Amino acid sequence: MKVKKAKDFGFCFGVERAVNEILKILDSGKVVVTDGDIVHNSRVMNFLIEKGLVINKNFDDIEGEVFAIRAHGVALEKFRKIKEKFRNIADLTCPIVKSLFEEAKECEDMGYTVVVFGKDGHAEMEALKGHVKKPVIIREPIKLDDTRPVCVLSQTTSSWIEYKEFIAKLIFMNFSIKEFKILNTVCPVTVEREYETEKLSKECDLIVVVGGKHSANTGKLYRIAEKNASVIWVEDPNELRRYSIDNLGCVGIVSGTSTPKEDVEKVYEILSRRD
């Protein structure tokens, strides 16, 4: 059985920066607290918690030396409250996410209706709501007020393929609107992984997607792969032992941007031992 890894795997820049910064502060002996997942990967979060990271989703009850703002960002009003409550802040917001917030705010200030292709309730989208007054966050196109120009953006972890399809349908449904401003706010690293996943899924009988089960960017790789091949999604490499993966010509391995390199290497090792 031939086993192929995607060329690009492991943490993206934003996740690696966030995890390394948390570890650096914890190693200095300070108490680091936050109000949710730093990254959407249970194995990574369990590791950080074991190292001393404290998570309390009730912000009013949080106490500690350093507050860590997650990679998904935070609303401006909440940021002000964090500054009032904590002397030390580790702002781990991904630079690409910050850029999305800034561009959305600029468009709204210019009079555009801000439409975001994203999942309402996702941490990044909840933070966005604190930067833009009335964003329209949707996964499926809707009929809009045709008296205002429209600016279309995307959650940074969305599928580029699905975003393009969304744009086309939105414009078709709102053909009377004279101006659409389309911005590409999808993370380029995730786009590259989409292309690699599509390529491998056409070359292999089975694709193993490695990453958090509640990770948006990992989930989109699963959806892409299942169009062309059988797919298994594992968060822990040991989950592979539950599946019968024999007598296959080729198995491909892809991973989300919040998946450690070690997990991908472990999956590769397990699969390579099989006939």
C-alpha positions as CSV (number, residue, x, y, z in Angstrom):
1,M,0.0,0.0,0.0
2,K,1.4,3.4,-1.0
3,V,1.0,6.2,1.6
4,K,1.2,9.8,0.5
5,K,1.4,12.9,2.8
6,A,0.3,16.3,1.7
7,K,3.3,18.6,1.1
8,D,2.0,21.1,3.6
9,F,1.0,20.0,7.0
10,G,1.2,20.9,10.7
11,F,0.3,24.2,12.3
12,C,-0.2,27.4,10.2
13,F,1.7,30.5,11.2
14,G,-1.1,31.9,13.4
15,V,-1.6,28.7,15.4
16,E,2.1,28.0,15.8
17,R,2.6,31.6,17.1
18,A,-0.3,31.3,19.5
19,V,0.8,27.9,21.0
20,N,4.4,28.9,21.3
21,E,3.6,32.2,23.0
22,I,1.3,30.4,25.5
23,L,4.1,27.8,26.3
24,K,6.7,30.6,26.6
25,I,4.6,32.5,29.2
26,L,3.7,29.3,31.1
27,D,7.3,28.3,31.2
28,S,8.1,31.6,32.8
29,G,6.0,30.6,35.8
30,K,3.1,33.0,35.2
31,V,-0.6,31.9,35.4
32,V,-2.2,32.2,31.9
33,V,-6.0,32.3,31.6
34,T,-8.4,32.5,28.7
35,D,-12.1,32.0,28.0
36,G,-12.1,29.2,25.4
37,D,-10.0,27.1,23.0
38,I,-6.8,28.8,21.8
39,V,-7.1,26.5,18.8
40,H,-9.8,24.0,17.7
41,N,-7.9,20.9,18.5
42,S,-8.6,18.9,21.7
43,R,-5.2,17.2,21.8
44,V,-3.4,20.5,21.6
45,M,-5.7,22.1,24.2
46,N,-5.3,19.2,26.6
47,F,-1.5,19.6,26.3
48,L,-1.7,23.3,27.1
49,I,-4.0,22.7,30.1
50,E,-1.6,20.0,31.4
51,K,1.1,22.7,31.1
52,G,-0.9,25.0,33.3
53,L,-3.3,27.0,31.0
54,V,-6.5,27.9,32.8
55,I,-9.8,28.1,30.8
56,N,-12.9,29.6,32.2
57,K,-15.7,30.5,29.8
58,N,-17.3,32.8,32.4
59,F,-15.2,35.9,31.8
60,D,-16.4,37.7,34.9
61,D,-15.0,35.0,37.1
62,I,-11.6,34.8,35.5
63,E,-8.5,35.6,37.5
64,G,-4.9,35.3,36.7
65,E,-1.6,37.1,35.8
66,V,-1.9,37.0,32.0
67,F,-5.0,36.9,29.8
68,A,-4.6,35.2,26.4
69,I,-6.7,36.5,23.6
70,R,-7.4,33.5,21.3
71,A,-6.3,33.2,17.7
72,H,-9.9,33.8,16.6
73,G,-9.7,37.4,18.0
74,V,-12.0,39.3,20.3
75,A,-14.7,42.0,20.1
76,L,-13.5,45.6,20.7
77,E,-15.7,46.1,23.8
78,K,-14.5,42.9,25.3
79,F,-10.9,43.9,24.6
80,R,-11.5,47.1,26.6
81,K,-12.9,45.0,29.5
82,I,-9.8,42.7,29.4
83,K,-7.5,45.8,29.6
84,E,-9.4,47.0,32.6
85,K,-9.2,43.7,34.4
86,F,-5.7,42.4,33.5
87,R,-2.4,44.1,33.6
88,N,-0.8,41.6,31.2
89,I,-2.4,40.6,27.9
90,A,-1.1,38.1,25.3
91,D,-2.9,39.1,22.1
92,L,-2.7,35.9,20.0
93,T,-5.2,37.0,17.3
94,C,-4.1,35.6,14.0
95,P,-2.9,38.5,11.7
96,I,-5.1,37.3,8.9
97,V,-8.1,37.4,11.2
98,K,-7.2,40.9,12.3
99,S,-7.1,41.9,8.6
100,L,-10.6,40.6,8.1
101,F,-11.9,42.7,11.0
102,E,-10.2,45.8,9.7
103,E,-11.5,45.3,6.1
104,A,-15.0,44.6,7.3
105,K,-15.0,47.7,9.5
106,E,-13.7,49.9,6.6
107,C,-16.4,48.6,4.3
108,E,-19.1,49.3,6.8
109,D,-17.8,52.9,7.4
110,M,-17.9,53.4,3.6
111,G,-21.6,52.6,3.6
112,Y,-21.6,49.0,2.3
113,T,-23.8,46.2,3.6
114,V,-21.2,43.8,5.0
115,V,-21.9,40.2,4.1
116,V,-19.7,37.5,5.5
117,F,-19.6,33.9,4.3
118,G,-19.2,32.2,7.6
119,K,-20.7,30.2,10.4
120,D,-22.6,32.3,12.8
121,G,-21.6,31.3,16.4
122,H,-18.0,30.5,15.4
123,A,-15.5,32.3,17.7
124,E,-14.1,34.3,14.8
125,M,-17.5,35.4,13.7
126,E,-18.5,36.3,17.3
127,A,-15.4,38.5,17.5
128,L,-16.2,40.1,14.1
129,K,-19.6,41.2,15.5
130,G,-17.7,43.4,17.9
131,H,-15.9,45.2,15.1
132,V,-18.8,45.6,12.7
133,K,-22.3,46.9,13.8
134,K,-24.5,44.8,11.6
135,P,-22.7,42.1,9.6
136,V,-24.8,39.6,7.7
137,I,-23.2,36.3,8.6
138,I,-24.6,33.5,6.4
139,R,-23.7,30.2,4.8
140,E,-26.4,30.4,2.1
141,P,-27.2,33.4,-0.1
142,I,-30.3,35.5,0.8
143,K,-32.1,38.4,-0.8
144,L,-30.6,41.7,0.4
145,D,-31.7,45.4,0.5
146,D,-31.0,46.5,-3.1
147,T,-30.6,50.2,-2.1
148,R,-27.1,49.8,-0.7
149,P,-23.8,48.5,-2.2
150,V,-22.6,45.2,-0.8
151,C,-19.1,44.1,0.4
152,V,-18.6,40.4,0.6
153,L,-15.9,38.8,2.8
154,S,-15.3,35.3,4.2
155,Q,-14.5,33.7,7.5
156,T,-10.7,33.1,7.2
157,T,-11.1,29.3,7.6
158,S,-13.8,28.9,5.0
159,S,-13.4,26.8,1.8
160,W,-12.2,29.0,-1.1
161,I,-14.2,26.7,-3.5
162,E,-17.4,27.1,-1.4
163,Y,-16.8,30.9,-1.1
164,K,-16.6,31.3,-4.8
165,E,-19.8,29.4,-5.3
166,F,-21.5,31.5,-2.6
167,I,-20.4,34.7,-4.3
168,A,-21.8,33.6,-7.6
169,K,-25.2,32.6,-6.1
170,L,-25.4,35.8,-4.0
171,I,-24.9,38.0,-7.0
172,F,-27.4,36.1,-9.1
173,M,-30.0,36.3,-6.3
174,N,-29.4,40.1,-6.0
175,F,-28.8,41.0,-9.6
176,S,-30.5,44.4,-9.1
177,I,-27.7,45.6,-6.7
178,K,-25.4,47.8,-8.8
179,E,-22.2,47.4,-6.8
180,F,-20.6,44.3,-5.2
181,K,-17.2,44.6,-3.6
182,I,-15.6,41.2,-3.3
183,L,-12.7,40.7,-0.9
184,N,-10.6,37.5,-0.6
185,T,-10.2,37.1,3.2
186,V,-9.7,33.3,3.1
187,C,-6.4,32.2,4.7
188,P,-3.9,31.3,1.9
189,V,-2.5,28.4,3.8
190,T,-5.9,26.8,4.1
191,V,-6.4,27.3,0.3
192,E,-3.2,25.6,-0.5
193,R,-4.3,22.6,1.7
194,E,-7.6,22.6,-0.2
195,Y,-5.8,22.2,-3.5
196,E,-3.5,19.5,-2.1
197,T,-6.5,17.6,-0.7
198,E,-8.3,17.7,-4.0
199,K,-5.2,16.5,-5.8
200,L,-4.5,13.6,-3.4
201,S,-8.2,12.5,-3.3
202,K,-8.0,12.0,-7.1
203,E,-4.8,9.9,-6.8
204,C,-5.7,7.8,-3.7
205,D,-8.4,5.3,-2.7
206,L,-8.7,6.6,0.8
207,I,-7.9,10.0,2.4
208,V,-7.2,10.2,6.1
209,V,-8.0,13.7,7.4
210,V,-6.2,14.5,10.6
211,G,-7.4,17.3,12.9
212,G,-9.9,18.5,15.5
213,K,-13.5,17.3,15.1
214,H,-14.8,20.9,15.7
215,S,-12.2,22.6,13.4
216,A,-13.8,24.4,10.5
217,N,-10.7,24.3,8.3
218,T,-10.3,20.5,8.9
219,G,-14.0,19.9,8.2
220,K,-13.7,21.6,4.8
221,L,-10.9,19.2,3.8
222,Y,-13.1,16.3,4.6
223,R,-15.9,17.7,2.4
224,I,-13.4,18.2,-0.5
225,A,-11.9,14.7,-0.2
226,E,-15.2,12.8,0.0
227,K,-16.1,14.0,-3.5
228,N,-13.4,11.8,-5.0
229,A,-12.4,9.1,-2.5
230,S,-13.4,7.3,0.7
231,V,-12.5,9.4,3.8
232,I,-11.6,8.8,7.5
233,W,-11.4,11.8,9.9
234,V,-9.3,11.2,13.0
235,E,-8.3,13.6,15.7
236,D,-6.1,11.1,17.6
237,P,-3.8,9.0,15.4
238,N,-4.7,5.9,17.6
239,E,-8.3,6.2,16.2
240,L,-6.9,4.6,13.0
241,R,-6.8,1.2,14.8
242,R,-10.6,1.1,14.7
243,Y,-10.6,0.9,10.9
244,S,-9.8,-1.8,8.5
245,I,-7.4,-0.2,6.1
246,D,-6.0,-3.1,4.0
247,N,-5.8,-4.1,0.3
248,L,-5.7,-0.4,-0.9
249,G,-3.5,0.9,-3.6
250,C,-3.0,4.3,-2.1
251,V,-3.8,6.2,1.0
252,G,-3.4,10.0,1.3
253,I,-3.0,12.0,4.5
254,V,-4.0,15.7,4.9
255,S,-4.4,17.8,8.0
256,G,-6.0,21.0,9.3
257,T,-4.0,24.1,10.2
258,S,-4.5,23.4,14.0
259,T,-3.1,19.9,13.7
260,P,0.5,19.3,15.1
261,K,3.1,17.8,12.7
262,E,3.6,15.0,15.2
263,D,0.0,13.7,14.7
264,V,0.4,13.6,10.9
265,E,3.8,11.8,11.3
266,K,2.2,9.3,13.7
267,V,-0.6,8.6,11.2
268,Y,1.9,8.1,8.5
269,E,3.9,5.7,10.6
270,I,0.8,3.6,11.5
271,L,-0.3,3.4,7.9
272,S,3.2,2.6,6.6
273,R,3.3,-0.5,8.8
274,R,0.3,-2.0,7.1
275,D,0.5,-4.1,4.0
